[in-house]
Amino acid sequence: MTDADINLVIAEIEYPDAVTFESEDGTVYVKNHKGIFKRYNYCNNWEDIGPIIEREKITVDFWDYKQWIAHNNGYTPFVKTRAETPMKAAAMCYLKMRGGVE
């Protein structure tokens, strides 16, 4: 999945009643019921993915040269993902936990 795909699916999970769309750079915009727009980039912005990491108790560790691993601390079912950045690994782990990616 591209960063844009990941960002869009997470926004749709986090804001199921809002209108979501992505820009050319992969940033996702969410328009709530009041017409207020907010932008999210879960793969590249700690302020966006950080609260999800804390809430879902996702652990992110350095794995190998240019590889990060994220997992859900042994919760059942156990989920583990790898990616080239810690934020992307956490975002993909969250999606896998929520059934948004295989």
Summary of the structure (lengths in Angstrom):
residues: 102
radius of gyration: 13.4
end to end distance: 10.3
largest distance: 44.8
contacts: 298
relative contact order: 0.18
helix: 35%
strand: 26%
